[in-house]
């Protein structure tokens, strides 16, 4: 049986996937914060 060195490609794919996941997580957090800000402003505007 011959083993090929596919480990480097796997590591590169995992690093890229990890970066994409962290970017998506940050976008989700930012979106959630913006939604909360909008909800607070709408609540204040409607109660005045």
N, C-alpha and C positions, 0 to 999 in steps of 0.2 A: 504494500500500500504506500502511495506517495502522498505526502502532505504538502500542500502549497501554503505559501505565506499570505493568506488572505486576512490576517489579523490587522494589518495597517489600514486596509480599506474599511474593515468593520469599525475600527476606532474612529476614523474620520467621519463615518456615517453617524456614529453615536454622538460625537462632538457636535456635528451640525444639527442633529435632532435635538440635542440638549439645548443648544442656543435658540433654536426655533421655539421650543417649549417655554424657555424663560422669557422670550419676547412676547409670546402669546399670553403668558401669565401676567406680565406687566401691563399689557394692553387691557386685559380683563380687569385688573385692579384699577387702572386709570378710568376705564369705562364705568365701573361701579361707583367710584368717587364722584365722577361727573354726574351720574344719574342721581346720586344722593343730593348733590348741590342743586340740581334742577328741581328736585322734589321739594327741598327746603324753600327755594325762592318762590315756587308756585304756591306753596302753603302760606308763606308770608304775604304774597300778593293777594291771595283770595281772602285772607282774614282781615285785610285793611279796609 
